[in-house]
Amino acid sequence: MREDWFLDLNLLIIKNMHDFMLAKEIVDDIMKIVKSEKLSQIEYVNLEIGQIALAHDGHEKHTEDISIDNLKFGIKNITKGTILERTKFNIKKVKGEHWHLTEIEGQ
């Protein structure tokens, strides 16, 4: 048995938690827009995702590629029972260090 399996498992858990935390941040920001614009339905949301800083200290080794599958899974679970539950989330990987909401289609 490998000695470092526990470290690998911890890194996997931390990465998945980070993806889920980003999903929560995205949903929270979208919900702010929904409330401020008094929208009752959102058809789709377009997002661009770059590398995300784990620590905001400027060190390149403290950035991480977000898993789009994990991010979509997190968004799907966070939006259950909300106005965003049936929204289609289009997520595109881009160069850069942040995520950007590029378009919301709703009424």
C-alpha positions, 0 to 999 in steps of 0.5 A: 500500500502506498504511504502517501494515499492519505495526502492524495485523498486530502488534496482531492477533498480540498480541491473539490471543496474549492470548486464547491466554494467557487460554485457558491460564490457564483450562485450568490453573485447571480442571485444578487443580480436576480434580486436587483433586476427583479428577474423571475426567470433565468434561461441561461448564464454564461461564465468564463473561468480561468485559474483561480487563486487559492491564496491572494498572495500572487504566488503562481503555485497557489493557483488551481485549475477549476474542474468544470464538472465539479463546478457544474455539480456544485452549481446544480446542487446549490441551485436546487429549490431556487429560481436558478434550478432550471437555468442552463449554465454555459461555462467556458475555460479561458486564460486568466486568473478569475471568473467572469459572468459574461451574460445572463438571459432572463426576465 
